[in-house]
Amino acid sequence: MKAILVFLATVCVSCFAYASEPIASVESPDLGPVPQAFRSTIEADISFSPYGSLNCKMQGKQIPLSSNSLASTWFVTTSEACGWGAALGPIWLVEKPSTGEPSLILATGGNSVAIAGKSHDGFVGIAIVSGTAEESVRKRYFFNGRKYVPSTK
């Protein structure tokens, strides 16, 4: 019985640690140039307007959110903290299927994105982490077949 409890506690702690680990952050040192098709998709969205008026450039990286290995999902933010406030920047997630055009699947603000939930319609659940040194906030999202939407759970 004791061995079972130790095993279950280990599994629970491992799951919590996995869900808490960010896969990308607006402050990640490994962010780089964003492919043109992904930039164009973001620039065409109303959420980019304030950053466009500031002449902000974009940076990002590919992240593993889709179960489709042929799809490409990018985490994108503005470079050089353009338009940010207190380490919180814009976050765009753009997905490009193996065939077809990229689409914006999330436009929000925060500090980082972490995997936090089961897959739904081929994409994992995520949490956007934001807040200050005093208080951290994790807002969970799930994929509804077209884009990420806030979770009510």
C-alpha positions in Angstrom: 0.0 0.0 0.0 2.8 2.4 0.9 4.6 1.7 -2.4 1.4 2.5 -4.3 1.0 5.8 -2.4 4.6 6.8 -3.1 4.1 5.9 -6.8 0.9 8.0 -7.1 2.6 10.9 -5.3 5.5 10.8 -7.7 3.2 10.7 -10.7 1.2 13.6 -9.4 4.3 15.7 -8.7 5.7 14.8 -12.2 2.5 15.9 -13.9 2.4 19.2 -12.0 6.1 19.9 -12.9 5.4 19.1 -16.5 2.4 21.3 -16.7 4.3 24.2 -15.0 7.3 24.2 -17.3 7.0 26.9 -20.0 7.7 25.8 -23.6 8.2 29.4 -24.7 8.5 32.8 -23.1 8.5 36.4 -24.4 11.9 36.6 -22.7 13.3 33.3 -24.2 16.8 33.7 -25.4 16.2 31.3 -28.3 13.6 33.4 -30.1 14.5 34.2 -33.7 13.2 35.4 -37.0 9.6 34.5 -37.9 8.8 33.2 -41.4 7.1 35.7 -43.6 3.8 33.7 -43.9 3.4 33.7 -40.1 4.3 37.4 -39.8 1.8 38.3 -42.5 -0.9 36.4 -40.7 -0.3 38.3 -37.5 0.1 41.7 -39.2 -3.4 41.2 -40.8 -5.0 40.7 -37.4 -6.4 43.7 -35.4 -4.5 42.6 -32.4 -1.2 43.7 -34.1 -2.4 47.3 -34.8 -0.9 48.9 -31.6 2.4 47.2 -32.2 2.4 48.0 -35.9 1.9 51.7 -35.1 5.0 51.4 -32.9 7.0 49.8 -35.7 7.5 46.7 -33.6 9.4 43.8 -35.2 8.5 40.2 -34.4 10.5 37.2 -33.0 9.5 33.7 -32.2 10.0 30.0 -32.4 8.3 26.8 -33.5 6.6 25.0 -30.6 5.0 21.5 -30.3 1.3 22.0 -29.8 -0.3 19.9 -32.6 -0.4 16.2 -32.8 0.1 16.5 -36.5 3.8 16.3 -37.1 3.4 17.9 -40.6 1.8 21.1 -39.1 3.9 24.0 -37.9 2.9 26.1 -34.8 4.8 29.2 -33.9 5.0 31.2 -30.7 5.5 34.9 -31.7 6.0 38.1 -29.7 7.6 41.5 -30.4 11.3 41.9 -30.3 13.3 44.2 -28.0 10.3 44.4 -25.6 8.5 46.7 -28.1 5.1 47.7 -26.6 5.6 45.6 -23.5 4.8 46.4 -19.9 6.5 44.8 -16.9 7.8 41.7 -18.7 4.4 41.0 -20.2 4.3 41.1 -23.9 2.0 40.2 -26.8 1.7 36.5 -27.6 0.5 35.2 -30.9 0.2 31.5 -31.7 0.0 30.8 -35.4 -0.6 27.3 -36.9 0.2 26.3 -40.5 -1.2 22.9 -41.6 0.8 20.7 -43.9 -1.2 22.2 -46.8 -2.8 25.6 -46.7 -2.3 29.0 -45.2 -1.3 29.8 -41.6 -4.0 30.9 -39.2 -3.9 32.8 -36.0 -5.1 30.4 -33.2 -4.5 32.7 -30.2 -3.8 36.4 -29.7 -3.2 37.4 -26.1 -0.7 38.9 -23.7 1.4 37.4 -21.0 4.9 36.1 -20.2 4.9 32.4 -21.3 3.0 29.5 -22.6 3.0 26.0 -20.9 1.3 22.8 -21.8 -1.5 22.3 -19.4 -4.1 19.9 -20.3 -5.3 17.1 -22.5 -5.4 17.2 -26.3 -8.6 18.4 -27.9 -9.1 18.4 -31.7 -5.4 17.6 -32.2 -3.9 20.4 -30.0 -2.8 20.2 -26.4 -4.3 22.4 -23.7 -2.2 25.3 -22.7 -1.8 27.9 -20.0 -0.7 31.5 -20.5 1.3 32.6 -17.5 1.4 36.3 -16.6 1.6 38.4 -13.5 4.2 40.1 -11.4 6.9 39.0 -9.0 4.2 39.2 -6.3 1.4 37.3 -8.0 1.4 34.8 -10.9 -1.7 34.1 -13.0 -2.2 31.1 -15.2 -5.1 31.3 -17.7 -5.9 28.0 -19.3 -7.0 27.5 -22.9 -8.2 24.6 -25.0 -8.4 24.2 -28.8 -12.0 24.3 -30.1 -11.2 23.0 -33.6 -10.4 26.5 -35.0 -8.5 28.4 -32.3 -7.6 28.4 -28.6 -10.4 29.7 -26.3 -10.4 30.3 -22.5 -11.2 27.2 -20.4 -14.1 27.5 -18.0 -12.7 24.8 -15.7 
